């Protein structure tokens, strides 16, 4: 439950996907303090399958998972 609360604090502000190189970049902004994080990673061929809407959703979920991982690492 705690992770869901933390996730709601972040707003996905942009998603860029390079279909040729399979590079993804997601920009997220913290809703309270305006901190901006850009998460970049490479998408596997398997993850590229499906409609553009489902691809974007998967990319956002992968980025959110990385943001939560970073947040838990930095949590004091």
C-alpha positions, 0 to 999 in steps of 0.5 A: 500500500505504501508504494501506491501512495508514493507512486501517486506523488509522481506525475508522468509528464512525457514518454519518448520511445525510439522504435528503431533502437528500442530506447525509452525515456520517461519524464516524471515530476513530483507533484509536491516539490516539482522534482523532475526525474528522467528515467531512460532504459532499453525495451526488449523486443518482446516488450515492443509487441502490441498496440502503441497504447499498450506499449506506452502503458508498459513503458510507464509501468517500467519507469514507475517501478524504477522510480519507486526503487530509487525512492526506497533506496533514498528513503531515510 
